[in-house]
Amino acid sequence: MYVACEVLLQDQPEILEILPLAGRLRIRLHAGVEVAVTLAKIRAVVTAGSLSVSNLQPVAPELEDVFVAVLEEAQG
């Protein structure tokens, strides 16, 4: 199911990265994206693809996320 969800979402312009993590998908968004609008769009795309969403919510960035974002910004 995770692979099917990734395929459905891989071309969404708001999504920077999709990471499988502990039985879930962690979706990183591009900076400046409206989170609530994007979450609604993700839910709609996944549902239209005949999959269900059990939990979709924003989470605070972890230290690793901040570190990766700083590296990505430095690399241009």
N, C-alpha and C positions, 0 to 999 in steps of 0.2 A: 504494500500500500504506500510506503514512503517513497519508493521509486516512482510510482504513478503520480504522486503529488508533486514531486520534484519536476517531473516532465511537464505537468500542467503549468507550473509556476516559473519555469526557467526563463521564459521570454518576457516576463513582466518587468518593465523598465524601472520600477521603484525598488526592485530587489537587487541587492548587491551580491548576496551569497546565501546558499541554503546548506546547512550543516546538519547531518544526522548526529544526534547527541542523546545518549541514554534513553533510547526508545522513542524519541521525539525528533521533530525537525526544528532547528533553530534558524530563523530567517533574519538575516541582517539586511537592513534597508539603507539606501543611500541617504546621506546627510540632507536635511531640508525637506524630506518627504513628510507629508501629513499622515501621521500614524493611524488615526482613526479611519480616515478615508482608505488608506492602503489595507488595513485589516478587513474592512468591508469588501474591498475588491478581491482580496485573497479568498475570503469565505465564498464569494460568488463564483469565482473561477473554479475552485475545488468542488463546490456543489454542482456546478454545471457539468463537471467531468464525472459525475455520478459517484463521487467520494463524499465521505462525511468528515466534519471537523468536530473533534471532541473538546478541544480547548485551544483557543486562539487569544493570546493576550500579550501585551508588551511587557518586557522585563527590563530591569535596570542593567546597564552594562556591567560586566565583571571586569576585573583588573586585566585579564587577558584581552578582552575586547578593546579596552582603552589602549593597551600596548600595541595591538595590531593596527588600530586606527592611526596612531601616531607614526608607526612605520610606513603605512600606506601613504600618508600625507607627505612624509619626508621623501618618499620615492617618486612623488609627483603623480 
